[in-house]
Amino acid sequence: MEKFVYMIGPSEQVSLDDLAQTLLSTAVAELRERGASKITINIADMNEDFQAEAPGRLIGCWQDVQAVVSFWHDCLDHRAPIENYLASLAGPLTGYLVTESVLQAFEPVWEGGERRPGVTQFGANAKPANVSDEDFYHNWQVDHSSLSFDLHPLRWSYVRDAVARPLTPNAPPYRAIVAEHFKQLEDFTDDSRYFGSAEVVQAMIAEIPGFCDVNTMFSVPMSEYFFK
């Protein structure tokens, strides 16, 4: 089994509401018919609220991602029917083959099609050009991943995807894709709940150049839906 992550961009012809309706109604069956399983759909449907109330949670080119569809499939070679379908739904499609690490697991306690309580912080970034692969993985997957538990003490779950290769033309050179979920909206919007100690925050800031190209990174809050 292989994991795929596809990001769907905005379209002048298809509104976010229409895209969300399609993703949460007919898309799951369409994806399953094409061999997808364990489907997670994230929708960026809270941007206006966050622009007004917590603009600091919107980072980089967050406007370029309206939805994210991730799933598992038996074989990379047979992805074309899914890719073509997703590309037909709205704006530009960018896809990645990834290796998944679940650092902080969760057990779904809601039915498929229901919105997961809280909010998912979805983000991606490229590797800094002056950082070797070996240092990138150590700085991100060893140092920062460990620190992140103290950085976000109220986080509910953390899924870390390392990009094996891009799958679509002109895909941004992301190497790191993450989804961090917070059970209560206030755990995400309130700095006193979102962050740990000031010392941990400073340690995080010092770590960023070792694994994150800040010129390519983005982060956007999303509503999450999971379908087994």
N, C-alpha and C positions, 0 to 999 in steps of 0.2 A: 504494500500500500504506500501511496505517496500523497503528500499534502500540497495543496495549491491555495494561493491567495490571489484574488482578483479585486482590483480597485476600480470602481466605476466613477467616471467624471461627470460633470454637469453637462446638460444639453439645453439649447434654446427651445427645442421642440418638446421636450419631456420634462415636466415639473418634478420636483423632488417628491411631492405627494403622490403623483402618478407612478413614479419609479418604486416608491415604497409599497404601494398597493400591489403592483405586479410582483415584486419580490416576495411579499408575504402571502400571496394568493396562489398564482399559477407557477411561479418560478421553481418552487421546491419540487413539485412533481416533474417539471421539465428537467431539472438537474438530476433527479433520481433516475428518470428514464434513460439518461445518458451516462449512468454509472456512478454518480456522486453519492457519497454517504457522509454522515456526521457533518451536516451542513450548518455553518454559523453565518448569520446575516447581521451585519452592523449597518445602521442607517444614521446619517448625520442630520438628524431632525431637530436639534436643539441649538443650532448656531446663533439664531437671533437672540435667544434668552441668554446665552453665554456672552455674546457681544455686549449686552447690557449689564450683566451681573458679575461675570467672571472672565473678562477678556484675556486674562493671563493664561487661561487654559487653551486658548486657540493660538497655535504656534506654526510659523512657517506658511507653506502654501496649502493650508487646510481647506480653502475653498475649492481646491481641485479634486477633492474626494467626497463624493456624495453617499457612496455606499461601498461596503466591502463584503465580498462573498468568499468564504473559505470552506474547503471540503477535502475529503479524502477520496482517492480514486485508485483503481487497480494498476493503471499503467499510464505513464506520461505520454506514450505514443498515441493514445486514444483520446486526447483532450480536445481535439478540434471541434467536435459537435457542441461541447459545453462552451468553449471559447467563442464560437460563432454565435451561440444563443445569447450569452452575456453581452457581447459586443452590440447586439441589436436592441438592447433595452434602453440605452440613454446615450451618454457622451463617451469620451475616449476610455478605452479599457487597457489597464496595465496589469500584467500577471506575473507571478513568481512561483517557482518550485522552491519549497522550503523544508527544513528539518525542524520539527517542533520539539520544544522542551516545555513541560508544564512544571513550573517552579512552585506554584501555589495552586493546588487543585481545588475544584468545587464539584458538587454533585447537584445537577439540575433538579429543582423541586417544583417545577412548573411544567405545564403541558406544552408540547410543541406548538408554536404559533403565538404563545403568550410572550409579552415583553419581559425580559429579565429585569428584576428589580434593580434600581440604581442606574449607574452610568458606566460605560466602558470608555477608557482613554486609549484610543488607537493611535499608533504613531509608527514612523519609519525614518531611517536615516542611512546615508552612505558612510563608508569608511573614510576617515581623513587620509589624504594622499601620502602624508609623511609618516603614517603608522603602518607597520608590517602586519601581515595577516596574523602571525603568531601573537603579536602584542594586542591587536584588535580583539581577538577572541578572548585572550586573558583579561584584558581591561574590561570588556563588556560582560562576558559570561562568568567570570570568577569574581573580580573586584566589585563591579557595579551591581551585578545581580544580588550579591550578598548584602551590599549596602542598602539596596532598595527596600528590604524588609523594615529597616529602621527609618528609611526616608519616608515611606508611606505605611505607617503602622496600622491603619484601618483598611488597607486594601483587602478585597475579598479573594481575588484570584489574579494570577499572572501567567500568561502564555507568551513564551519567547520563541520567535521563529527566525532562524538563521537562513538567509537566502542562499540556495544552492546555485540558481541561475535565473535570469529573467526569461520570460516566455513570450512576451509580445514586443513588437518593434518599438523602438524609442522609449522603452520603459526607463524611468529614472534608475540610477545605479544603486538602489537601496541594498544594503547588506544586512540590516537589522530591522525586523518588524515585531512590534510588541502590542499586546492587548492586556491592559490592566483594568480590573473592574472594582468598583466601589459600590457597596450595598446601599448606602444612603447618599442622596445627592449632596447633602451637606458635607459628607466625608471628602468630597471632591472639590467643592466650591469654596469651602472655608479653609483658609491657609492654616489655621491653628489645628485643624483636624487632618488636612491633607498631608502636611509635612510633619516630620519628627523634630528633633532638636535643631537649634541653629547650627550646632557643630556638624551635624549630619548633612545639613543643607550645604554648608561650605565644603564639606568633603565631596559631595556630589558635583558641585560646580568645578572643583579641581580635577575631577575624573573625566569630565565630558570630552576634553580634547583628545583623550586617549582612545576613544571609540566612536565618537559622533562628529560627523561633518555638519556643523551647525548651519551651513549654507544650503543644505539639502533636506534637513530634518523638517518634519511636520508632526503635529499632534492635534487631534480633534476629538471632542466628546461624541459618543454615539449611543444609540439604543441598540441593544443586542437581542437576537433571537436565535434559538438553537433547535435543530431538528435532527433526531437520531437517524 
